[in-house]
Amino acid sequence: MNQDALMAWYRRVKRPLPWRTDPSPWSILLSEILLQQTQMERGVHYHQKLLKRFPTPESMAKSSVDDVLHLWQGAGYYSRARRLHALSIEVLNKYDGKLPDQYTQLLELPGVGPYTAAAVASIAYSIPVACVDGNIRRVMARQTNLEEPSTKEVQTYADGQLFYNAPGDWNQAMMELGALVCRPRKPSCSQCPVSESCQGRFRAQELPRPKRIKKRLMEYKCVVRIDDDGLPELQQRPENGLFAGLWGPHMAAEVDTNGCEFVGTIRHQLSHRELVVSVWKSDGASGTNPQEVALSTLDRRLLELAGIVTNVP
Ligand code: SF4
C-alpha cells in the first residue's frame, strides 16, 4: 500500500471531528469507546455531552455511575458506560487522574481492548501500534483479495503497513479510508488513494465474506403501571441482567397480566439477541419521573407504547 498517497489523502479529506481539533487523551478515549458501537453522528453528540459534564477522568470518578448512565441513555451498550466509570476510578487511584501513556497499561483498564488501547496509544501518545477493527479487516481483505482473513492475518497486515513516523494519523487514515471510501457497500474505488495495490478491487463488494451472527430470540412480558399523576412505576434493572443499572417498567419472561390492558408488541434488536416484548398497561401505586432516571432505548419505547412521554433524545 502506498503510505504517502494514503497520508496525503487523509490530510486533505479528514473530517473535523471534535477529538481531532482537541486531541486530549481523555477526549480520544471517550470517542473510541463511543464509536465502537455507535454511529458517527450520534457518537459526536454523546462525546460532547460526556466531555462537557466530565472534562477529566477525575470528574467522572467523583460522580456516581448513575450520573454516567443518565448521560449515556439512548447510546446503547450500557455496559460500556459502567466500565468507563470504573476506568475513571482506576485512572484516578492508580495514575493520579492521568490516562497512562503505555499501551500495556491502557490495555489493563476496564473496558479497554486491543483496539481502544492501540487507538489511544497511537493518537494521543504517538506510540507505534496498529489498530485493528472491522474497517481495517475490510480494507485488508480487499487489498489482499482474501475472503475470510483470520484475526492474526489482519493484525499482521496492519502491523506491516503501520507508518511509524505518524502512527496516530496512520491509524486514523486507515479508519477514514474504511469509513468514507472503502465502505462495506458500494466502495468508491475510483476515488481510492490506494487502489493501485488493491488486489480485490474487481470483486470488492464480496470481500470480506460477512460473518453470520445468529441472533437469539428472547420473549418477554412487560406491564407498565401508571399512577394517578400519569407517572410509570420504574425499577432499577439488576446488576447481572440486560440493561443493568438502568431503569424501566417491570419486564420478565412471565408476568401476571390479569386485569391489564394489552397495548402492543415491540421487537428490539441487540447485537446478539432479538427481544420480543409484549406490553400491557394498568394502574399503579407510585410512579417515577422518567426524566430523572437513566432509561435504555427499549425502556423508552415500552413507556411510549403505553402512552408515557419520555422526552429523552
Ligand atoms: S480500491 Fe476499492 S476495494 Fe480496494 S481499498 Fe480502495 S476502495 Fe477498497
Residues whose N, C-alpha, C, O or C-beta is under 5 A from the ligand:
A	BS01	SF4	V139 R142 V181 C182 P187 S188 C189 C192 V194 S195 C198 R201 A204
